[in-house]
Amino acid sequence: MTPKTQQPSPFFMIFPWGKVAGMLFLVVFGAMFVYRLSETGGMHVNRACFFSMIVAGVAGVTGFFAIGKTWGRDVHWVLIGVMVAAAIRLLIGGAGVAIITSFTNVHRSWFVLFLGIYYLAFLGVDTWFALWVLRNCELKDRERTIHGTLWDMFS
């Protein structure tokens, strides 16, 4: 595999809209499946799942907004956007846990469990997107030679 030297000018055009739509469909389908499965646990489990779905949805949309603001810039900016999106999702999730468990009558353990499930779903989408960007970008300042030492292979 040869390293790529230049980034094509319309980087936006090679964005895999079909794959992203498929991944988001799987996330939403999985969320609905988990919500439907939570109905078997009773009303308190169902309510905890619903509130965690709302918190994770708000955090995910805000994270996608951060990625969208960096799209079209240099590849490094897009990857920084992915990391900022992960931090935003973590902060909104933590604030959601603090607010929901303090001020509502929601079962805390079920709420945290379902929020963790939804957080992992968004983390999977973000990780896939970051790997896609790294695989399809062409870095300008990448060194072409590897000297063969372990340090050079992993740096």
C-alpha positions in Angstrom: 0.0 0.0 0.0 1.6 3.3 -1.1 1.0 6.4 1.0 -1.0 9.1 -0.7 0.7 12.4 -1.3 -2.1 14.9 -2.1 -5.7 15.3 -1.1 -8.1 15.6 -4.0 -9.7 19.0 -4.3 -13.3 18.0 -3.9 -12.9 15.9 -0.7 -16.5 16.6 0.0 -17.6 14.7 -3.1 -16.1 11.4 -2.0 -18.1 11.3 1.2 -19.9 8.0 1.5 -23.4 9.3 1.9 -24.9 5.9 1.4 -22.8 4.2 4.0 -23.4 7.0 6.5 -27.2 6.7 5.9 -26.9 3.0 6.4 -25.0 3.4 9.6 -27.4 5.9 11.0 -30.3 3.7 10.0 -28.7 0.8 12.0 -28.2 3.1 15.0 -31.8 4.3 14.9 -33.1 0.7 14.3 -30.9 -0.5 17.2 -32.2 2.2 19.4 -35.8 1.3 18.6 -35.0 -2.3 19.2 -33.5 -1.6 22.6 -36.5 0.7 23.4 -39.0 -2.0 22.4 -37.0 -4.6 24.5 -37.0 -2.2 27.5 -40.8 -2.4 27.5 -40.6 -6.0 28.8 -39.0 -4.7 32.0 -41.9 -2.5 33.0 -42.7 1.1 33.1 -39.7 2.3 35.1 -37.3 0.5 32.7 -39.1 1.9 29.7 -39.0 5.5 31.1 -35.3 5.2 31.8 -34.6 4.0 28.3 -36.7 6.8 26.8 -34.8 9.5 28.8 -31.5 8.0 28.0 -32.4 7.9 24.3 -33.2 11.6 24.4 -29.9 12.5 26.2 -27.9 10.3 23.8 -29.7 11.8 20.8 -29.1 15.4 21.8 -25.4 14.5 22.5 -25.1 12.7 19.2 -26.7 15.5 17.1 -24.5 18.1 18.8 -21.4 15.9 18.1 -22.4 15.6 14.5 -22.7 19.3 14.3 -19.1 19.7 15.5 -17.9 17.3 12.8 -20.0 19.2 10.2 -18.4 22.5 11.2 -14.9 21.1 10.5 -15.9 19.3 7.2 -14.3 20.7 4.1 -11.2 21.9 5.9 -7.9 20.0 6.2 -8.0 16.4 7.2 -6.5 17.2 10.6 -9.3 19.6 11.3 -11.9 16.9 10.5 -10.2 14.5 12.9 -10.1 17.2 15.6 -13.8 17.7 15.0 -14.3 14.0 15.6 -12.4 14.2 18.9 -14.3 17.3 19.9 -17.6 15.5 19.1 -16.6 12.6 21.4 -15.8 15.1 24.2 -19.1 16.9 23.6 -21.0 13.7 23.7 -19.3 12.7 26.9 -20.0 16.1 28.6 -23.6 16.2 27.5 -24.0 12.6 28.7 -22.5 13.3 32.1 -24.6 16.5 32.4 -27.7 14.5 31.4 -27.0 11.8 34.0 -26.6 14.5 36.7 -29.7 16.3 35.8 -32.0 13.4 35.0 -31.1 11.3 38.1 -31.3 14.3 40.4 -34.5 15.9 39.3 -36.7 13.1 37.9 -38.1 9.9 39.2 -36.1 7.6 36.9 -34.4 4.4 37.9 -30.7 5.3 38.0 -29.2 2.0 37.1 -31.3 1.4 34.1 -30.8 4.9 32.9 -27.0 4.7 33.1 -27.1 1.2 31.4 -29.2 2.4 28.5 -27.2 5.6 28.2 -24.1 3.5 28.0 -25.6 1.4 25.2 -26.6 4.4 23.2 -23.2 6.1 23.8 -21.4 3.0 22.5 -23.6 3.1 19.4 -22.6 6.7 18.6 -19.0 5.9 19.5 -19.0 3.2 16.9 -20.3 5.6 14.3 -17.7 8.2 15.2 -14.9 5.6 15.2 -16.0 4.3 11.8 -16.1 7.8 10.4 -12.6 8.7 11.8 -11.2 5.5 10.3 -12.9 6.3 7.0 -11.4 9.8 6.9 -7.9 8.4 7.7 -8.2 5.7 5.0 -9.4 8.0 2.3 -7.4 11.1 3.0 -4.1 11.9 1.4 -1.7 13.5 3.8 0.7 16.0 2.3 3.6 15.8 4.8 3.8 12.0 5.3 7.3 10.5 5.2 7.6 8.0 2.4 10.4 5.8 3.8 10.3 3.5 6.7 13.7 2.5 8.0 12.5 -0.8 9.5 12.8 -0.2 13.2 10.0 -0.8 15.5 9.9 2.9 16.4 9.6 4.0 12.8 6.8 1.5 12.1 4.6 2.7 14.9 5.4 6.5 14.8 
